[in-house]
Amino acid sequence: LAAGDEVVVSHNGHARGMVEAVLPRRSALARPDVFYAHLQQVIVANVDQVLIVAAWREPAFWPELVDRYLIAAARYNLAPIICINKIDLAGEAHDDPAGLARTLAAYQRAGYRVLATSARPGAGLAELREALNGRTTALAGLSGVGKSSLLSAAEPGQECGVEEKRE
């Protein structure tokens, strides 16, 4: 089973249910199995899109990882959205203020939808809500980029199914 799988559960008098069947997947995001190269490990199933969250700083933006997520989304026919978070840190004295704009523009020129957000001041949350509305979305990104903070800020009080997978 993977996160997002739809299943048939029977209780048969048991307090805990038992998975009787896994319904066919309409989509999946997978990676090669660590031990068996001919197999795949499904990371998430039945999603429409992948929200690739990367922080601008803390941790520093890692374009190679964003590109790997874009390749995976394309391989499995999932719509990718790039979300650069913590944009409030782009104007700090040690940073190149124009660097964020150049980074966003490069991905936009390549045809990707790009969001610039910051959970604390609430920047870009309306556009994030619109991108997520009515779609089942998998979030991908390094630990510490603000995935949970973004979801909490975008939908206060909403319980979100967040499963941390460490790479």
C-alpha positions in Angstrom: 0.0 0.0 0.0 1.0 3.6 -0.6 -0.3 6.9 0.7 -3.3 7.7 -1.4 -4.3 4.2 -2.2 -8.1 3.6 -2.2 -9.0 0.3 -0.4 -11.9 -1.9 0.5 -12.0 -2.4 4.3 -14.0 -5.0 6.2 -14.6 -4.9 9.9 -16.1 -8.4 10.4 -16.8 -7.7 14.1 -13.2 -6.5 14.7 -12.5 -3.1 16.2 -9.8 -2.6 13.6 -10.6 -3.0 10.0 -8.9 -5.3 7.5 -7.9 -4.3 4.0 -9.6 -6.7 1.7 -8.6 -5.2 -1.6 -6.7 -2.3 -3.2 -8.6 -0.5 -5.9 -6.9 0.3 -9.2 -4.7 3.3 -9.1 -5.4 6.2 -11.5 -1.9 7.6 -11.0 1.2 7.0 -9.0 4.5 8.6 -8.2 7.3 6.0 -7.8 11.0 5.6 -7.5 13.3 2.6 -8.1 13.3 0.1 -5.2 16.4 0.4 -3.1 17.1 -3.3 -3.0 15.5 -4.6 -6.3 16.3 -2.5 -9.3 13.6 -4.2 -11.4 10.9 -3.1 -8.9 9.5 0.3 -8.0 8.5 1.8 -4.7 5.2 3.7 -5.0 5.5 6.9 -2.9 2.0 8.2 -3.4 -1.0 7.1 -5.4 -4.1 8.7 -6.9 -2.9 12.3 -7.1 -3.4 14.9 -9.8 -0.4 17.1 -9.2 2.9 17.5 -7.4 3.6 20.6 -5.4 7.4 20.8 -5.3 8.3 22.9 -2.3 11.7 24.4 -2.0 12.8 27.1 0.4 14.6 30.1 -0.8 16.9 30.0 2.3 17.0 27.8 5.4 17.6 25.4 3.8 19.1 27.0 0.7 17.4 26.5 -2.7 18.6 23.3 -4.4 17.7 23.5 -8.1 19.0 20.0 -8.9 16.5 18.5 -6.5 13.6 20.6 -8.0 14.7 19.4 -11.4 14.6 15.7 -10.3 11.1 16.2 -9.0 10.1 17.8 -12.3 11.4 14.8 -14.2 9.5 12.4 -11.9 6.3 14.4 -12.3 6.7 14.3 -16.1 7.5 10.6 -16.1 4.3 9.8 -14.3 2.1 12.3 -16.1 1.5 14.5 -13.0 1.1 18.2 -13.3 4.0 19.9 -11.4 3.8 23.2 -9.5 7.0 24.7 -8.2 6.6 26.5 -4.9 9.5 28.6 -3.7 8.9 29.2 0.0 10.4 31.5 2.6 10.7 34.3 0.1 10.7 36.8 3.0 14.4 35.7 3.4 15.3 36.8 -0.1 15.8 40.4 0.9 18.3 39.8 3.7 21.6 41.7 3.5 23.7 38.6 2.7 21.4 37.6 -0.2 21.2 38.7 -3.8 17.7 40.3 -3.9 17.4 39.7 -7.7 18.4 36.0 -7.4 14.9 35.0 -6.5 13.4 36.8 -9.5 15.9 35.2 -11.8 15.2 31.7 -10.4 11.4 32.1 -10.8 11.7 33.5 -14.3 13.9 30.6 -15.5 11.3 28.0 -14.5 8.4 30.2 -15.8 10.2 30.5 -19.2 10.4 26.7 -19.2 6.6 26.6 -18.9 6.2 25.6 -15.3 3.7 27.2 -12.9 5.7 28.8 -10.1 4.4 30.1 -6.8 6.4 32.4 -4.5 5.2 32.0 -0.9 6.0 32.6 2.7 3.9 31.1 5.5 4.8 33.6 8.2 3.9 36.9 6.4 1.3 35.0 4.3 2.8 35.9 1.0 1.3 34.0 -2.0 -1.2 32.0 0.0 -4.2 33.0 -2.1 -2.5 31.7 -5.2 -1.5 28.5 -3.4 -5.1 27.9 -2.2 -6.2 28.3 -5.8 -3.6 25.8 -7.1 -4.6 23.2 -4.5 -8.4 23.7 -4.7 -10.3 20.7 -6.1 -7.1 18.7 -6.7 -5.4 15.9 -4.9 -1.8 17.0 -4.5 1.4 15.3 -3.3 3.9 17.6 -1.7 7.6 17.0 -2.3 10.6 18.7 -0.8 13.4 18.6 1.7 12.7 18.6 5.4 12.6 22.1 6.7 11.4 23.9 3.6 8.0 24.6 5.2 5.6 22.1 3.7 3.5 21.7 6.9 3.7 25.4 7.7 2.4 26.3 4.2 -0.5 23.9 4.5 -1.4 25.2 7.9 -1.2 28.8 6.8 -3.2 28.1 3.6 -5.9 26.2 5.4 -6.0 27.1 9.1 -7.7 24.4 11.1 -7.7 21.9 8.3 -6.3 18.5 8.9 -3.9 17.6 6.2 -2.5 14.2 5.5 1.2 14.9 5.8 3.5 12.0 5.5 7.2 12.7 5.9 9.4 10.7 3.6 13.1 11.2 4.1 15.4 10.8 1.1 
